[in-house]
């Protein structure tokens, strides 16, 4: 929700730096809907979305991931372990 409320769309490219080869990891979300809505309207898309520590994924979030052709993963791994594993890809 903070991204939706606090960032303007013109700031979204700053999330990527110089490459779009990024995985977005979202913490402290309940269903994944809000992050996926932001990704849907953003001009630049990540290559992968990871939603951390949720019990169920919203159906709209799954549908948006399918439309955008972005893998949507959920995990309960510690965040530092997620970073470690992603850095090996």
N, CA, C and O atoms as a CHARMM CRD file, in Angstrom:
* protein
*
  356
    1    1 UNK  N      0.82300  -1.19300   0.00000 PROA 1      0.00000
    2    1 UNK  CA     0.00000   0.00000   0.00000 PROA 1      0.00000
    3    1 UNK  C      0.86700   1.25600   0.00000 PROA 1      0.00000
    4    1 UNK  O      0.48500   2.27900  -0.56800 PROA 1      0.00000
    5    2 UNK  N      2.03800   1.17400   0.64200 PROA 2      0.00000
    6    2 UNK  CA     2.89200   2.36500   0.67400 PROA 2      0.00000
    7    2 UNK  C      3.31200   2.77700  -0.72900 PROA 2      0.00000
    8    2 UNK  O      3.35500   3.96900  -1.03600 PROA 2      0.00000
    9    3 UNK  N      3.62400   1.80200  -1.59000 PROA 3      0.00000
   10    3 UNK  CA     4.01900   2.13300  -2.96600 PROA 3      0.00000
   11    3 UNK  C      2.87800   2.85100  -3.66300 PROA 3      0.00000
   12    3 UNK  O      3.09900   3.85300  -4.34200 PROA 3      0.00000
   13    4 UNK  N      1.66600   2.35200  -3.50600 PROA 4      0.00000
   14    4 UNK  CA     0.50600   2.96300  -4.15200 PROA 4      0.00000
   15    4 UNK  C      0.29000   4.37900  -3.63900 PROA 4      0.00000
   16    4 UNK  O      0.03200   5.29100  -4.42400 PROA 4      0.00000
   17    5 UNK  N      0.39400   4.56500  -2.34300 PROA 5      0.00000
   18    5 UNK  CA     0.07000   5.85200  -1.74200 PROA 5      0.00000
   19    5 UNK  C      1.20300   6.86700  -1.79800 PROA 5      0.00000
   20    5 UNK  O      0.94400   8.06900  -1.86700 PROA 5      0.00000
   21    6 UNK  N      2.44100   6.41500  -1.76900 PROA 6      0.00000
   22    6 UNK  CA     3.55500   7.34100  -1.60900 PROA 6      0.00000
   23    6 UNK  C      4.39500   7.57400  -2.85400 PROA 6      0.00000
   24    6 UNK  O      5.08100   8.59300  -2.93600 PROA 6      0.00000
   25    7 UNK  N      4.36900   6.66800  -3.82600 PROA 7      0.00000
   26    7 UNK  CA     5.19200   6.83400  -5.01800 PROA 7      0.00000
   27    7 UNK  C      4.34400   7.30500  -6.19100 PROA 7      0.00000
   28    7 UNK  O      3.22300   6.83900  -6.39400 PROA 7      0.00000
   29    8 UNK  N      4.89300   8.22200  -6.94600 PROA 8      0.00000
   30    8 UNK  CA     4.23200   8.60800  -8.18500 PROA 8      0.00000
   31    8 UNK  C      4.68300   7.65200  -9.28100 PROA 8      0.00000
   32    8 UNK  O      5.77500   7.09000  -9.19900 PROA 8      0.00000
   33    9 UNK  N      3.85900   7.46300 -10.30300 PROA 9      0.00000
   34    9 UNK  CA     4.25800   6.55700 -11.40000 PROA 9      0.00000
   35    9 UNK  C      5.59200   6.92500 -12.04100 PROA 9      0.00000
   36    9 UNK  O      6.29700   6.05000 -12.54400 PROA 9      0.00000
   37   10 UNK  N      5.94300   8.19200 -12.03000 PROA 10     0.00000
   38   10 UNK  CA     7.22100   8.59100 -12.62600 PROA 10     0.00000
   39   10 UNK  C      8.41400   8.10200 -11.81000 PROA 10     0.00000
   40   10 UNK  O      9.54200   8.10400 -12.30300 PROA 10     0.00000
   41   11 UNK  N      8.17700   7.68500 -10.56700 PROA 11     0.00000
   42   11 UNK  CA     9.26300   7.18400  -9.72200 PROA 11     0.00000
   43   11 UNK  C      9.48700   5.67900  -9.87200 PROA 11     0.00000
   44   11 UNK  O     10.50700   5.16900  -9.40800 PROA 11     0.00000
   45   12 UNK  N      8.57100   4.96200 -10.50300 PROA 12     0.00000
   46   12 UNK  CA     8.70000   3.51000 -10.64000 PROA 12     0.00000
   47   12 UNK  C     10.00400   3.08300 -11.30800 PROA 12     0.00000
   48   12 UNK  O     10.60900   2.10500 -10.86900 PROA 12     0.00000
   49   13 UNK  N     10.46300   3.77900 -12.35700 PROA 13     0.00000
   50   13 UNK  CA    11.73600   3.34200 -12.96000 PROA 13     0.00000
   51   13 UNK  C     12.91300   3.35100 -11.99300 PROA 13     0.00000
   52   13 UNK  O     13.88000   2.61900 -12.20300 PROA 13     0.00000
   53   14 UNK  N     12.85500   4.15900 -10.94100 PROA 14     0.00000
   54   14 UNK  CA    13.93500   4.18500  -9.94800 PROA 14     0.00000
   55   14 UNK  C     14.06300   2.85200  -9.22100 PROA 14     0.00000
   56   14 UNK  O     15.13900   2.52200  -8.72200 PROA 14     0.00000
   57   15 UNK  N     12.98300   2.08800  -9.15700 PROA 15     0.00000
   58   15 UNK  CA    13.02300   0.78500  -8.49400 PROA 15     0.00000
   59   15 UNK  C     13.92700  -0.19300  -9.23300 PROA 15     0.00000
   60   15 UNK  O     14.44200  -1.14000  -8.63900 PROA 15     0.00000
   61   16 UNK  N     14.11900   0.03500 -10.52700 PROA 16     0.00000
   62   16 UNK  CA    14.85900  -0.90400 -11.35400 PROA 16     0.00000
   63   16 UNK  C     16.33000  -0.57600 -11.49700 PROA 16     0.00000
   64   16 UNK  O     17.12100  -1.45900 -11.82600 PROA 16     0.00000
   65   17 UNK  N     16.71500   0.64500 -11.26500 PROA 17     0.00000
   66   17 UNK  CA    18.10300   1.01200 -11.51100 PROA 17     0.00000
   67   17 UNK  C     18.37600   0.95900 -13.00100 PROA 17     0.00000
   68   17 UNK  O     17.58300   1.45800 -13.79900 PROA 17     0.00000
   69   18 UNK  N     19.48600   0.36100 -13.37800 PROA 18     0.00000
   70   18 UNK  CA    19.87500   0.35200 -14.79300 PROA 18     0.00000
   71   18 UNK  C     19.41100  -0.90000 -15.54000 PROA 18     0.00000
   72   18 UNK  O     19.71700  -1.05300 -16.72200 PROA 18     0.00000
   73   19 UNK  N     18.67900  -1.79500 -14.87400 PROA 19     0.00000
   74   19 UNK  CA    18.25300  -3.03100 -15.53100 PROA 19     0.00000
   75   19 UNK  C     16.85000  -3.42500 -15.09900 PROA 19     0.00000
   76   19 UNK  O     16.42000  -3.10600 -13.99000 PROA 19     0.00000
   77   20 UNK  N     16.15100  -4.10800 -15.96700 PROA 20     0.00000
   78   20 UNK  CA    14.84100  -4.63400 -15.59900 PROA 20     0.00000
   79   20 UNK  C     14.93100  -6.08200 -15.13300 PROA 20     0.00000
   80   20 UNK  O     13.90600  -6.70600 -14.86200 PROA 20     0.00000
   81   21 UNK  N     16.13400  -6.61900 -15.03600 PROA 21     0.00000
   82   21 UNK  CA    16.33300  -7.98400 -14.54900 PROA 21     0.00000
   83   21 UNK  C     16.24800  -7.97000 -13.02200 PROA 21     0.00000
   84   21 UNK  O     17.24400  -8.15900 -12.32400 PROA 21     0.00000
   85   22 UNK  N     15.05000  -7.74400 -12.53100 PROA 22     0.00000
   86   22 UNK  CA    14.83500  -7.60100 -11.09700 PROA 22     0.00000
   87   22 UNK  C     13.75200  -8.54300 -10.61000 PROA 22     0.00000
   88   22 UNK  O     12.81800  -8.88300 -11.33600 PROA 22     0.00000
   89   23 UNK  N     13.90200  -8.95200  -9.36600 PROA 23     0.00000
   90   23 UNK  CA    12.83800  -9.65200  -8.65600 PROA 23     0.00000
   91   23 UNK  C     12.33200  -8.69000  -7.59300 PROA 23     0.00000
   92   23 UNK  O     13.12000  -8.13400  -6.82800 PROA 23     0.00000
   93   24 UNK  N     11.04200  -8.49700  -7.54500 PROA 24     0.00000
   94   24 UNK  CA    10.45600  -7.68400  -6.48600 PROA 24     0.00000
   95   24 UNK  C     10.02600  -8.62300  -5.37400 PROA 24     0.00000
   96   24 UNK  O      9.32900  -9.60800  -5.61700 PROA 24     0.00000
   97   25 UNK  N     10.44300  -8.31500  -4.15800 PROA 25     0.00000
   98   25 UNK  CA    10.06200  -9.10100  -2.99000 PROA 25     0.00000
   99   25 UNK  C      9.19000  -8.21000  -2.11600 PROA 25     0.00000
  100   25 UNK  O      9.61500  -7.14300  -1.67300 PROA 25     0.00000
  101   26 UNK  N      7.97200  -8.66300  -1.87700 PROA 26     0.00000
  102   26 UNK  CA     7.03400  -7.90300  -1.06200 PROA 26     0.00000
  103   26 UNK  C      6.84700  -8.59800   0.27300 PROA 26     0.00000
  104   26 UNK  O      6.54900  -9.79000   0.34000 PROA 26     0.00000
  105   27 UNK  N      7.02800  -7.82200   1.33700 PROA 27     0.00000
  106   27 UNK  CA     6.79900  -8.30200   2.69200 PROA 27     0.00000
  107   27 UNK  C      5.62100  -7.53400   3.29500 PROA 27     0.00000
  108   27 UNK  O      5.25000  -6.46300   2.81600 PROA 27     0.00000
  109   28 UNK  N      5.05500  -8.09200   4.33200 PROA 28     0.00000
  110   28 UNK  CA     3.99400  -7.41600   5.09600 PROA 28     0.00000
  111   28 UNK  C      2.78900  -7.08600   4.23100 PROA 28     0.00000
  112   28 UNK  O      2.19000  -6.02000   4.37000 PROA 28     0.00000
  113   29 UNK  N      2.43800  -7.99700   3.34300 PROA 29     0.00000
  114   29 UNK  CA     1.20400  -7.86600   2.57000 PROA 29     0.00000
  115   29 UNK  C      0.30200  -9.02900   2.95500 PROA 29     0.00000
  116   29 UNK  O      0.77800 -10.06700   3.41400 PROA 29     0.00000
  117   30 UNK  N     -0.99800  -8.85200   2.76800 PROA 30     0.00000
  118   30 UNK  CA    -1.91000  -9.89700   3.22400 PROA 30     0.00000
  119   30 UNK  C     -2.25400 -10.91400   2.14200 PROA 30     0.00000
  120   30 UNK  O     -2.34400 -12.10700   2.43100 PROA 30     0.00000
  121   31 UNK  N     -2.45000 -10.46300   0.89200 PROA 31     0.00000
  122   31 UNK  CA    -2.86400 -11.39500  -0.16200 PROA 31     0.00000
  123   31 UNK  C     -2.08600 -11.25500  -1.46100 PROA 31     0.00000
  124   31 UNK  O     -2.18100 -12.12400  -2.32800 PROA 31     0.00000
  125   32 UNK  N     -1.32300 -10.18900  -1.61500 PROA 32     0.00000
  126   32 UNK  CA    -0.58100  -9.96500  -2.84600 PROA 32     0.00000
  127   32 UNK  C     -1.32300  -9.13400  -3.87700 PROA 32     0.00000
  128   32 UNK  O     -0.75900  -8.81400  -4.92300 PROA 32     0.00000
  129   33 UNK  N     -2.56100  -8.77800  -3.61400 PROA 33     0.00000
  130   33 UNK  CA    -3.34900  -8.01700  -4.58200 PROA 33     0.00000
  131   33 UNK  C     -2.74700  -6.63700  -4.85300 PROA 33     0.00000
  132   33 UNK  O     -2.52800  -6.27800  -6.01000 PROA 33     0.00000
  133   34 UNK  N     -2.48000  -5.87100  -3.81200 PROA 34     0.00000
  134   34 UNK  CA    -1.97000  -4.50900  -4.00500 PROA 34     0.00000
  135   34 UNK  C     -0.65300  -4.46700  -4.77700 PROA 34     0.00000
  136   34 UNK  O     -0.52800  -3.66700  -5.70500 PROA 34     0.00000
  137   35 UNK  N      0.33900  -5.29900  -4.43000 PROA 35     0.00000
  138   35 UNK  CA     1.57600  -5.26800  -5.21200 PROA 35     0.00000
  139   35 UNK  C      1.35700  -5.58700  -6.68600 PROA 35     0.00000
  140   35 UNK  O      1.97100  -4.96800  -7.55600 PROA 35     0.00000
  141   36 UNK  N      0.49200  -6.54100  -6.96600 PROA 36     0.00000
  142   36 UNK  CA     0.26800  -6.91700  -8.35900 PROA 36     0.00000
  143   36 UNK  C     -0.51400  -5.85200  -9.11500 PROA 36     0.00000
  144   36 UNK  O     -0.31500  -5.68900 -10.31800 PROA 36     0.00000
  145   37 UNK  N     -1.39900  -5.12500  -8.44000 PROA 37     0.00000
  146   37 UNK  CA    -2.10000  -4.01100  -9.09200 PROA 37     0.00000
  147   37 UNK  C     -1.09000  -2.92800  -9.46200 PROA 37     0.00000
  148   37 UNK  O     -1.15100  -2.36700 -10.55600 PROA 37     0.00000
  149   38 UNK  N     -0.16300  -2.63600  -8.55300 PROA 38     0.00000
  150   38 UNK  CA     0.88100  -1.64700  -8.86200 PROA 38     0.00000
  151   38 UNK  C      1.69900  -2.09600 -10.06100 PROA 38     0.00000
  152   38 UNK  O      1.98200  -1.29600 -10.95300 PROA 38     0.00000
  153   39 UNK  N      2.07900  -3.35200 -10.09200 PROA 39     0.00000
  154   39 UNK  CA     2.87400  -3.87500 -11.21200 PROA 39     0.00000
  155   39 UNK  C      2.08100  -3.80000 -12.51000 PROA 39     0.00000
  156   39 UNK  O      2.63900  -3.51100 -13.56900 PROA 39     0.00000
  157   40 UNK  N      0.79700  -4.05700 -12.43000 PROA 40     0.00000
  158   40 UNK  CA    -0.04900  -4.01000 -13.63400 PROA 40     0.00000
  159   40 UNK  C     -0.03600  -2.62600 -14.26800 PROA 40     0.00000
  160   40 UNK  O      0.00000  -2.51500 -15.49400 PROA 40     0.00000
  161   41 UNK  N     -0.06400  -1.57700 -13.46700 PROA 41     0.00000
  162   41 UNK  CA    -0.13900  -0.21600 -14.01600 PROA 41     0.00000
  163   41 UNK  C      1.23100   0.42100 -14.22000 PROA 41     0.00000
  164   41 UNK  O      1.33400   1.47000 -14.85600 PROA 41     0.00000
  165   42 UNK  N      2.28200  -0.19600 -13.69000 PROA 42     0.00000
  166   42 UNK  CA     3.62700   0.36600 -13.82600 PROA 42     0.00000
  167   42 UNK  C      4.12400   0.21900 -15.26100 PROA 42     0.00000
  168   42 UNK  O      3.82600  -0.77700 -15.92000 PROA 42     0.00000
  169   43 UNK  N      4.87900   1.20500 -15.75100 PROA 43     0.00000
  170   43 UNK  CA     5.37700   1.13600 -17.12700 PROA 43     0.00000
  171   43 UNK  C      6.47700   0.10100 -17.32700 PROA 43     0.00000
  172   43 UNK  O      6.67400  -0.37500 -18.44500 PROA 43     0.00000
  173   44 UNK  N      7.19500  -0.25600 -16.27300 PROA 44     0.00000
  174   44 UNK  CA     8.27100  -1.23300 -16.34200 PROA 44     0.00000
  175   44 UNK  C      7.90400  -2.37600 -15.40600 PROA 44     0.00000
  176   44 UNK  O      7.39700  -2.14400 -14.30900 PROA 44     0.00000
  177   45 UNK  N      8.15600  -3.59600 -15.82900 PROA 45     0.00000
  178   45 UNK  CA     7.75300  -4.77900 -15.06500 PROA 45     0.00000
  179   45 UNK  C      8.97200  -5.54700 -14.56500 PROA 45     0.00000
  180   45 UNK  O      9.99000  -5.60400 -15.25500 PROA 45     0.00000
  181   46 UNK  N      8.88400  -6.14200 -13.36600 PROA 46     0.00000
  182   46 UNK  CA     9.96400  -7.01700 -12.90900 PROA 46     0.00000
  183   46 UNK  C      9.90400  -8.35300 -13.63200 PROA 46     0.00000
  184   46 UNK  O      8.89100  -8.68000 -14.25100 PROA 46     0.00000
  185   47 UNK  N     10.96400  -9.11600 -13.56000 PROA 47     0.00000
  186   47 UNK  CA    10.99300 -10.45400 -14.16800 PROA 47     0.00000
  187   47 UNK  C     10.37600 -11.50300 -13.25200 PROA 47     0.00000
  188   47 UNK  O     10.00200 -12.58300 -13.71000 PROA 47     0.00000
  189   48 UNK  N     10.26700 -11.19400 -11.95700 PROA 48     0.00000
  190   48 UNK  CA     9.78100 -12.14300 -10.97600 PROA 48     0.00000
  191   48 UNK  C      9.20700 -11.37700  -9.79400 PROA 48     0.00000
  192   48 UNK  O      9.74100 -10.33400  -9.41500 PROA 48     0.00000
  193   49 UNK  N      8.12700 -11.88100  -9.20900 PROA 49     0.00000
  194   49 UNK  CA     7.56800 -11.30000  -7.98700 PROA 49     0.00000
  195   49 UNK  C      7.53000 -12.38700  -6.92400 PROA 49     0.00000
  196   49 UNK  O      7.03500 -13.48900  -7.15900 PROA 49     0.00000
  197   50 UNK  N      8.06100 -12.05800  -5.75400 PROA 50     0.00000
  198   50 UNK  CA     8.03700 -12.95900  -4.60700 PROA 50     0.00000
  199   50 UNK  C      7.22800 -12.27800  -3.51300 PROA 50     0.00000
  200   50 UNK  O      7.49000 -11.13200  -3.15000 PROA 50     0.00000
  201   51 UNK  N      6.24400 -13.00000  -2.99600 PROA 51     0.00000
  202   51 UNK  CA     5.46000 -12.47500  -1.88700 PROA 51     0.00000
  203   51 UNK  C      5.80300 -13.31900  -0.66400 PROA 51     0.00000
  204   51 UNK  O      5.65400 -14.54100  -0.65800 PROA 51     0.00000
  205   52 UNK  N      6.25900 -12.63500   0.35200 PROA 52     0.00000
  206   52 UNK  CA     6.80600 -13.30000   1.52600 PROA 52     0.00000
  207   52 UNK  C      5.75600 -13.49300   2.61100 PROA 52     0.00000
  208   52 UNK  O      5.04200 -12.56200   2.98500 PROA 52     0.00000
  209   53 UNK  N      5.68000 -14.70900   3.10100 PROA 53     0.00000
  210   53 UNK  CA     4.96500 -15.04500   4.32600 PROA 53     0.00000
  211   53 UNK  C      3.46100 -14.73800   4.29900 PROA 53     0.00000
  212   53 UNK  O      2.94000 -14.07300   5.19400 PROA 53     0.00000
  213   54 UNK  N      2.77400 -15.22900   3.26400 PROA 54     0.00000
  214   54 UNK  CA     1.31900 -15.10900   3.24100 PROA 54     0.00000
  215   54 UNK  C      0.70400 -16.50300   3.19400 PROA 54     0.00000
  216   54 UNK  O      1.33300 -17.46800   2.75800 PROA 54     0.00000
  217   55 UNK  N     -0.54100 -16.58100   3.65400 PROA 55     0.00000
  218   55 UNK  CA    -1.18300 -17.90200   3.69800 PROA 55     0.00000
  219   55 UNK  C     -1.94400 -18.21700   2.41600 PROA 55     0.00000
  220   55 UNK  O     -2.04700 -19.38300   2.03600 PROA 55     0.00000
  221   56 UNK  N     -2.47800 -17.20300   1.74500 PROA 56     0.00000
  222   56 UNK  CA    -3.16100 -17.45200   0.47200 PROA 56     0.00000
  223   56 UNK  C     -2.99700 -16.24300  -0.43700 PROA 56     0.00000
  224   56 UNK  O     -2.90500 -15.10400   0.02200 PROA 56     0.00000
  225   57 UNK  N     -2.96200 -16.51600  -1.73700 PROA 57     0.00000
  226   57 UNK  CA    -2.77400 -15.47000  -2.74100 PROA 57     0.00000
  227   57 UNK  C     -4.14100 -15.10300  -3.32900 PROA 57     0.00000
  228   57 UNK  O     -4.95000 -15.97400  -3.64900 PROA 57     0.00000
  229   58 UNK  N     -4.37400 -13.82600  -3.46100 PROA 58     0.00000
  230   58 UNK  CA    -5.60000 -13.32900  -4.05200 PROA 58     0.00000
  231   58 UNK  C     -5.71000 -13.77300  -5.51300 PROA 58     0.00000
  232   58 UNK  O     -4.71900 -13.77500  -6.24300 PROA 58     0.00000
  233   59 UNK  N     -6.91300 -14.14400  -5.92900 PROA 59     0.00000
  234   59 UNK  CA    -7.10500 -14.61400  -7.31000 PROA 59     0.00000
  235   59 UNK  C     -6.79900 -13.52800  -8.33200 PROA 59     0.00000
  236   59 UNK  O     -6.30100 -13.82700  -9.41700 PROA 59     0.00000
  237   60 UNK  N     -7.08900 -12.27100  -8.00100 PROA 60     0.00000
  238   60 UNK  CA    -6.76700 -11.17900  -8.92300 PROA 60     0.00000
  239   60 UNK  C     -5.26000 -11.05300  -9.08400 PROA 60     0.00000
  240   60 UNK  O     -4.77700 -10.79000 -10.18500 PROA 60     0.00000
  241   61 UNK  N     -4.51300 -11.23700  -8.00700 PROA 61     0.00000
  242   61 UNK  CA    -3.04800 -11.18600  -8.09300 PROA 61     0.00000
  243   61 UNK  C     -2.52500 -12.25900  -9.03100 PROA 61     0.00000
  244   61 UNK  O     -1.62800 -12.00100  -9.83400 PROA 61     0.00000
  245   62 UNK  N     -3.07600 -13.45100  -8.93600 PROA 62     0.00000
  246   62 UNK  CA    -2.67400 -14.55300  -9.81700 PROA 62     0.00000
  247   62 UNK  C     -3.02500 -14.22100 -11.26300 PROA 62     0.00000
  248   62 UNK  O     -2.21800 -14.45000 -12.16500 PROA 62     0.00000
  249   63 UNK  N     -4.20600 -13.69000 -11.48800 PROA 63     0.00000
  250   63 UNK  CA    -4.64800 -13.34400 -12.84600 PROA 63     0.00000
  251   63 UNK  C     -3.74000 -12.27000 -13.45700 PROA 63     0.00000
  252   63 UNK  O     -3.36500 -12.36200 -14.62500 PROA 63     0.00000
  253   64 UNK  N     -3.39200 -11.26000 -12.66900 PROA 64     0.00000
  254   64 UNK  CA    -2.49100 -10.20500 -13.15900 PROA 64     0.00000
  255   64 UNK  C     -1.13500 -10.79900 -13.51300 PROA 64     0.00000
  256   64 UNK  O     -0.56100 -10.45600 -14.54700 PROA 64     0.00000
  257   65 UNK  N     -0.61900 -11.68000 -12.67500 PROA 65     0.00000
  258   65 UNK  CA     0.66700 -12.33200 -12.96400 PROA 65     0.00000
  259   65 UNK  C      0.59500 -13.10300 -14.27300 PROA 65     0.00000
  260   65 UNK  O      1.54500 -13.08700 -15.05500 PROA 65     0.00000
  261   66 UNK  N     -0.51600 -13.77400 -14.51700 PROA 66     0.00000
  262   66 UNK  CA    -0.68700 -14.52000 -15.76600 PROA 66     0.00000
  263   66 UNK  C     -0.74500 -13.57100 -16.96300 PROA 66     0.00000
  264   66 UNK  O     -0.09200 -13.81600 -17.97800 PROA 66     0.00000
  265   67 UNK  N     -1.51400 -12.50300 -16.85400 PROA 67     0.00000
  266   67 UNK  CA    -1.64400 -11.53300 -17.94800 PROA 67     0.00000
  267   67 UNK  C     -0.29600 -10.90500 -18.27300 PROA 67     0.00000
  268   67 UNK  O      0.06100 -10.75600 -19.44100 PROA 67     0.00000
  269   68 UNK  N      0.45400 -10.53700 -17.22800 PROA 68     0.00000
  270   68 UNK  CA     1.75100  -9.87300 -17.41100 PROA 68     0.00000
  271   68 UNK  C      2.88000 -10.86400 -17.70500 PROA 68     0.00000
  272   68 UNK  O      4.00200 -10.46500 -18.01700 PROA 68     0.00000
  273   69 UNK  N      2.56800 -12.16300 -17.60100 PROA 69     0.00000
  274   69 UNK  CA     3.58300 -13.21300 -17.81700 PROA 69     0.00000
  275   69 UNK  C      4.77200 -13.05500 -16.86600 PROA 69     0.00000
  276   69 UNK  O      5.93200 -13.15600 -17.26300 PROA 69     0.00000
  277   70 UNK  N      4.43900 -12.80300 -15.59800 PROA 70     0.00000
  278   70 UNK  CA     5.44400 -12.64700 -14.55100 PROA 70     0.00000
  279   70 UNK  C      5.25700 -13.77800 -13.54600 PROA 70     0.00000
  280   70 UNK  O      4.17400 -13.92000 -12.97600 PROA 70     0.00000
  281   71 UNK  N      6.28700 -14.58300 -13.32000 PROA 71     0.00000
  282   71 UNK  CA     6.16000 -15.61100 -12.29300 PROA 71     0.00000
  283   71 UNK  C      5.86700 -14.98000 -10.93300 PROA 71     0.00000
  284   71 UNK  O      6.50700 -14.00700 -10.53500 PROA 71     0.00000
  285   72 UNK  N      4.90000 -15.54500 -10.23700 PROA 72     0.00000
  286   72 UNK  CA     4.50500 -15.07000  -8.91500 PROA 72     0.00000
  287   72 UNK  C      4.75500 -16.19700  -7.92500 PROA 72     0.00000
  288   72 UNK  O      4.11400 -17.24600  -7.98900 PROA 72     0.00000
  289   73 UNK  N      5.68400 -15.97500  -7.01700 PROA 73     0.00000
  290   73 UNK  CA     6.06400 -16.99200  -6.04600 PROA 73     0.00000
  291   73 UNK  C      5.68100 -16.55300  -4.64100 PROA 73     0.00000
  292   73 UNK  O      5.66400 -15.36100  -4.33200 PROA 73     0.00000
  293   74 UNK  N      5.37600 -17.52100  -3.80300 PROA 74     0.00000
  294   74 UNK  CA     5.19400 -17.24600  -2.38500 PROA 74     0.00000
  295   74 UNK  C      6.16800 -18.12800  -1.61800 PROA 74     0.00000
  296   74 UNK  O      6.49500 -19.23800  -2.03900 PROA 74     0.00000
  297   75 UNK  N      6.61700 -17.61400  -0.49500 PROA 75     0.00000
  298   75 UNK  CA     7.55700 -18.37200   0.32300 PROA 75     0.00000
  299   75 UNK  C      7.49800 -17.89200   1.76000 PROA 75     0.00000
  300   75 UNK  O      7.11100 -16.75900   2.04800 PROA 75     0.00000
  301   76 UNK  N      7.88800 -18.77800   2.64200 PROA 76     0.00000
  302   76 UNK  CA     8.03800 -18.43700   4.05100 PROA 76     0.00000
  303   76 UNK  C      9.51400 -18.48800   4.46200 PROA 76     0.00000
  304   76 UNK  O      9.83800 -18.37400   5.64400 PROA 76     0.00000
  305   77 UNK  N     10.39700 -18.65800   3.48600 PROA 77     0.00000
  306   77 UNK  CA    11.83400 -18.63300   3.77300 PROA 77     0.00000
  307   77 UNK  C     12.20300 -17.29100   4.39500 PROA 77     0.00000
  308   77 UNK  O     11.54400 -16.28800   4.12200 PROA 77     0.00000
  309   78 UNK  N     13.23700 -17.25300   5.22100 PROA 78     0.00000
  310   78 UNK  CA    13.72400 -15.96200   5.70800 PROA 78     0.00000
  311   78 UNK  C     14.16700 -15.09200   4.51800 PROA 78     0.00000
  312   78 UNK  O     14.68600 -15.60200   3.52400 PROA 78     0.00000
  313   79 UNK  N     13.95700 -13.79900   4.63500 PROA 79     0.00000
  314   79 UNK  CA    14.24600 -12.88800   3.51800 PROA 79     0.00000
  315   79 UNK  C     15.70200 -12.97200   3.09400 PROA 79     0.00000
  316   79 UNK  O     15.99000 -12.92700   1.89800 PROA 79     0.00000
  317   80 UNK  N     16.63100 -13.09300   4.03900 PROA 80     0.00000
  318   80 UNK  CA    18.04200 -13.18000   3.64100 PROA 80     0.00000
  319   80 UNK  C     18.31200 -14.43900   2.82100 PROA 80     0.00000
  320   80 UNK  O     19.17400 -14.43000   1.94300 PROA 80     0.00000
  321   81 UNK  N     17.58800 -15.51400   3.09800 PROA 81     0.00000
  322   81 UNK  CA    17.73500 -16.73800   2.30400 PROA 81     0.00000
  323   81 UNK  C     17.15900 -16.54100   0.89900 PROA 81     0.00000
  324   81 UNK  O     17.69700 -17.07900  -0.06900 PROA 81     0.00000
  325   82 UNK  N     16.08400 -15.78500   0.78000 PROA 82     0.00000
  326   82 UNK  CA    15.51400 -15.48400  -0.54200 PROA 82     0.00000
  327   82 UNK  C     16.55100 -14.74200  -1.38200 PROA 82     0.00000
  328   82 UNK  O     16.79000 -15.09200  -2.53800 PROA 82     0.00000
  329   83 UNK  N     17.16400 -13.71700  -0.79400 PROA 83     0.00000
  330   83 UNK  CA    18.18500 -12.95100  -1.50300 PROA 83     0.00000
  331   83 UNK  C     19.35100 -13.84100  -1.92200 PROA 83     0.00000
  332   83 UNK  O     19.84400 -13.74500  -3.04500 PROA 83     0.00000
  333   84 UNK  N     19.78400 -14.70200  -1.01300 PROA 84     0.00000
  334   84 UNK  CA    20.90100 -15.60000  -1.31700 PROA 84     0.00000
  335   84 UNK  C     20.57400 -16.49400  -2.50100 PROA 84     0.00000
  336   84 UNK  O     21.38000 -16.64300  -3.41900 PROA 84     0.00000
  337   85 UNK  N     19.39400 -17.08400  -2.47700 PROA 85     0.00000
  338   85 UNK  CA    19.01100 -17.99200  -3.56300 PROA 85     0.00000
  339   85 UNK  C     18.83500 -17.25800  -4.88400 PROA 85     0.00000
  340   85 UNK  O     19.24100 -17.75900  -5.93200 PROA 85     0.00000
  341   86 UNK  N     18.23100 -16.07000  -4.84100 PROA 86     0.00000
  342   86 UNK  CA    18.03700 -15.31200  -6.08400 PROA 86     0.00000
  343   86 UNK  C     19.35500 -14.84400  -6.66700 PROA 86     0.00000
  344   86 UNK  O     19.50300 -14.76600  -7.88700 PROA 86     0.00000
  345   87 UNK  N     20.31300 -14.53100  -5.80800 PROA 87     0.00000
  346   87 UNK  CA    21.61500 -14.05000  -6.30700 PROA 87     0.00000
  347   87 UNK  C     22.36900 -15.13400  -7.06500 PROA 87     0.00000
  348   87 UNK  O     23.28100 -14.83100  -7.83300 PROA 87     0.00000
  349   88 UNK  N     21.99500 -16.40000  -6.85500 PROA 88     0.00000
  350   88 UNK  CA    22.65100 -17.51600  -7.54600 PROA 88     0.00000
  351   88 UNK  C     22.08100 -17.75500  -8.93200 PROA 88     0.00000
  352   88 UNK  O     22.64800 -18.51900  -9.71300 PROA 88     0.00000
  353   89 UNK  N     20.98000 -17.11900  -9.24000 PROA 89     0.00000
  354   89 UNK  CA    20.34200 -17.32000 -10.55900 PROA 89     0.00000
  355   89 UNK  C     21.02100 -16.45300 -11.59000 PROA 89     0.00000
  356   89 UNK  O     20.63800 -16.47200 -12.76000 PROA 89     0.00000
